[in-house]
Amino acid sequence: MKTKKMKKMKINKNFLIVLVCFISLQACFNTNSEGCIKGDCINGPGIFNKENGDSFNGVFKDGQIVNGTYTFANGDKYAGEYKYGKQNGQGTYTSANGDKYVGEYKDGMRNGKGTYTSANGVKYVGEYKDGMRNGKGTYTSANGDKWTGTWNNGDRVVGNFNYDNVYNPLDIIGSDSLQIIELIKGDANMHMIDIDFNGVKEKFIFDTGASDIFMTPSLLSKIKSSGAKVESLNIKNANAEIANGELIPIEYVRLSNVKIGNFIINNLIVSVSFNDNSTLLFGKGALEKFKNFSFSKDGSLTLVK
C-alpha cells in the first residue's frame, strides 16, 4: 500500500509540471497574437498588437488608426497622424539605427516639407514628393558642407555649396555699375591684381584656372587683426587641388569689406591654406560675386555690378 501511494504522488507531480508548461506556452502564444490588448481599438484610445510583432498605441476611429505611436518589430517608430490606415499629416519617424524624419506625410510616404537627420550627422531640410527629395532643400554633409538648391527625384538640379561664391547685388557696394580694372603684369606672362581686405593690401596672381581666392594663414591673421569680420564655415577635412594635382588641406572663411577696384564686396568666400609658403591666387570663382565679368589676354578685367 505504501509503495502504490508513492507512485500516485509521482504521477500527480508530472501532471502538474505538464500543466504548468502548457499554461506558460499558451501565454507565450497569446503575447504574440494579434488583437486589442487595452482600451477601445474601434473608437477611442487603445493598444493593438499584431502577430508580426508590430504594435500601435493611440487613437482609433471606425477601427482605423488616427493618431499615435506605431512601433515596428525591428525597432523603428512612427509617431503622428494617420488616415485610412496610412501615415498622413505631421509625423516623426525614428529608425532603430538613430535616423530621424520630422515632417509631412501623404499616403504613407514623405510628402511636403520635412527634416531628415541621420545618425552619422547628415541632414536634409526641404521638400519631398513620394518619399524623394523634390523641390527646394538644403543638404548638409557630416563634414559641414552644405548644398542648397532644387531637387528632382532625389537628384540635385540647380544650386550651390556654402563654400561657393554666388551673385547677390546686396553684397556689392559701389556707385559705378561697371568698372574696368587694368591688371598688373608679372613674370612669365602672369598678371597680378591688388586686393584690399579691410585695409590690408596684397597682390594676388590672377589665375583663371583657380576656383577661388587662395591665401595664407599669416595673411588671414593680419586681416583678423585689422578688425575685419571673419567667419569660419567650419567645414571639416576640406581640401584644394593645386597645379601639380596634389590635394592640400584648407579652411573656408567668409570675409567682408573686401575692395576690388572701386567695389566693396561683402560675404566673400576664400580658401586659406595651412602653409605660409603657399602662393596667393585670385581665382575665377571669386568673380561669381558679380552679375557679370570678363577679362582679356592683354590684362583688363571688366566687372559688372
Secondary structure, DSSP 8 states (H G I E B T S, - for coil): -HHHHHHHHHHHHHHHHHHHHHHHHHHHHHHHS-EEEEE-SSSEEEEEE-TTS-EEEEEEETTEEEEEEEE-TTS-EEEEEEETTEEEEEEEEE-TTS-EEEEEEETTEEEEEEEEE-TTS-EEEEEEETTEEEEEEEEE-TTS-EEEEEEETTEEEEEEETTS----GGGEE-S-SEEEEE-EE-GGG-EEEEEEETTEEEEEEEETTSSSEEE-HHHHHHHHHTT--EEE---TT-EEE-TTS-EEEEEEEEE-SEEETTEEE-SEEEEEES-TTS--EEEGGGGGGSSEEEE-TTSEEEEE-
